Amino acid sequence: MKSLAEKPIQVYLEGKQDEVVRALAERQKISIAELIRRSLDWYLAELPVEDDPAMDIVGLVDTGPEDASEKHDEYIVRFLQEESGQRTE
């Protein structure tokens, strides 16, 4: 059985919303589903940073180097080198 990359969702639109969505999709020659996906992508991209759910992880961990936010790339490289057995300087 083939699995779908997309997750199905059911949404009820008001009459005017349905009219506009159908007209826009037809004008752009895309499906209503594609129009809704693009609209949702646009909306999510415009969210202020503080509204991004990923920001909830900030501050969860209070251990580690104090300069981790400034030198995170260096720490990641060092970790990967240590994991792979490469020599670190």
C-alpha positions as a Markdown table, in Angstrom:
| # | Residue | x | y | z |
|---|---|---|---|---|
| 1 | Met | 0.0 | 0.0 | 0.0 |
| 2 | Lys | 1.4 | 3.4 | -1.0 |
| 3 | Ser | 1.6 | 5.9 | 1.8 |
| 4 | Leu | 0.8 | 9.6 | 1.2 |
| 5 | Ala | 3.3 | 12.3 | 2.0 |
| 6 | Glu | 0.4 | 14.6 | 2.7 |
| 7 | Lys | -1.8 | 14.3 | 5.7 |
| 8 | Pro | -5.6 | 14.6 | 4.9 |
| 9 | Ile | -7.5 | 17.2 | 6.8 |
| 10 | Gln | -11.1 | 18.3 | 6.6 |
| 11 | Val | -11.9 | 22.0 | 6.7 |
| 12 | Tyr | -15.3 | 23.7 | 6.5 |
| 13 | Leu | -15.3 | 27.0 | 4.7 |
| 14 | Glu | -17.9 | 29.7 | 4.8 |
| 15 | Gly | -19.8 | 30.3 | 1.6 |
| 16 | Lys | -17.9 | 33.4 | 0.6 |
| 17 | Gln | -14.6 | 31.7 | 1.4 |
| 18 | Asp | -15.5 | 28.8 | -0.8 |
| 19 | Glu | -16.4 | 31.1 | -3.7 |
| 20 | Val | -13.1 | 33.0 | -3.5 |
| 21 | Val | -10.9 | 29.9 | -3.0 |
| 22 | Arg | -12.5 | 28.2 | -6.0 |
| 23 | Ala | -12.1 | 31.3 | -8.2 |
| 24 | Leu | -8.5 | 31.8 | -7.2 |
| 25 | Ala | -7.6 | 28.2 | -7.7 |
| 26 | Glu | -9.2 | 28.2 | -11.1 |
| 27 | Arg | -7.5 | 31.5 | -12.1 |
| 28 | Gln | -4.1 | 30.1 | -11.0 |
| 29 | Lys | -4.8 | 26.8 | -12.6 |
| 30 | Ile | -4.1 | 24.8 | -9.4 |
| 31 | Ser | -6.2 | 22.7 | -7.2 |
| 32 | Ile | -8.0 | 24.1 | -4.1 |
| 33 | Ala | -5.7 | 21.9 | -2.0 |
| 34 | Glu | -2.6 | 23.4 | -3.5 |
| 35 | Leu | -4.0 | 26.9 | -3.0 |
| 36 | Ile | -4.7 | 26.2 | 0.6 |
| 37 | Arg | -1.2 | 24.6 | 1.1 |
| 38 | Arg | 0.5 | 27.6 | -0.5 |
| 39 | Ser | -1.6 | 30.0 | 1.6 |
| 40 | Leu | -0.7 | 28.1 | 4.8 |
| 41 | Asp | 3.0 | 28.2 | 3.9 |
| 42 | Trp | 2.8 | 31.9 | 3.3 |
| 43 | Tyr | 1.0 | 32.5 | 6.6 |
| 44 | Leu | 3.4 | 30.4 | 8.6 |
| 45 | Ala | 6.4 | 32.2 | 7.0 |
| 46 | Glu | 5.0 | 35.5 | 8.1 |
| 47 | Leu | 4.6 | 34.5 | 11.8 |
| 48 | Pro | 6.6 | 36.6 | 14.1 |
| 49 | Val | 9.5 | 34.7 | 15.6 |
| 50 | Glu | 8.1 | 34.8 | 19.1 |
| 51 | Asp | 4.9 | 33.0 | 17.8 |
| 52 | Asp | 7.0 | 30.1 | 16.3 |
| 53 | Pro | 6.3 | 27.0 | 18.4 |
| 54 | Ala | 10.0 | 26.0 | 18.0 |
| 55 | Met | 10.9 | 29.0 | 20.2 |
| 56 | Asp | 9.4 | 27.0 | 23.1 |
| 57 | Ile | 12.6 | 25.0 | 23.3 |
| 58 | Val | 14.7 | 28.1 | 24.0 |
| 59 | Gly | 15.9 | 28.1 | 27.6 |
| 60 | Leu | 14.8 | 24.5 | 28.3 |
| 61 | Val | 18.4 | 23.4 | 29.0 |
| 62 | Asp | 20.5 | 25.4 | 31.5 |
| 63 | Thr | 23.6 | 23.3 | 31.2 |
| 64 | Gly | 26.5 | 23.6 | 28.8 |
| 65 | Pro | 29.1 | 26.3 | 27.9 |
| 66 | Glu | 28.0 | 29.9 | 28.4 |
| 67 | Asp | 29.1 | 30.8 | 24.9 |
| 68 | Ala | 27.2 | 28.1 | 23.2 |
| 69 | Ser | 24.9 | 30.5 | 21.4 |
| 70 | Glu | 27.9 | 32.4 | 20.0 |
| 71 | Lys | 30.1 | 29.4 | 19.2 |
| 72 | His | 27.6 | 26.7 | 18.5 |
| 73 | Asp | 29.2 | 25.8 | 15.1 |
| 74 | Glu | 32.5 | 25.2 | 16.7 |
| 75 | Tyr | 31.0 | 22.9 | 19.4 |
| 76 | Ile | 29.1 | 20.9 | 16.7 |
| 77 | Val | 32.2 | 20.4 | 14.6 |
| 78 | Arg | 34.2 | 19.3 | 17.7 |
| 79 | Phe | 31.4 | 16.9 | 18.7 |
| 80 | Leu | 31.2 | 15.4 | 15.2 |
| 81 | Gln | 35.0 | 15.0 | 15.0 |
| 82 | Glu | 35.1 | 13.3 | 18.4 |
| 83 | Glu | 32.2 | 11.0 | 17.4 |
| 84 | Ser | 34.0 | 10.0 | 14.2 |
| 85 | Gly | 37.3 | 9.5 | 15.9 |
| 86 | Gln | 39.0 | 12.4 | 14.2 |
| 87 | Arg | 41.6 | 14.3 | 16.1 |
| 88 | Thr | 40.5 | 17.6 | 17.6 |
| 89 | Glu | 42.7 | 20.6 | 18.2 |
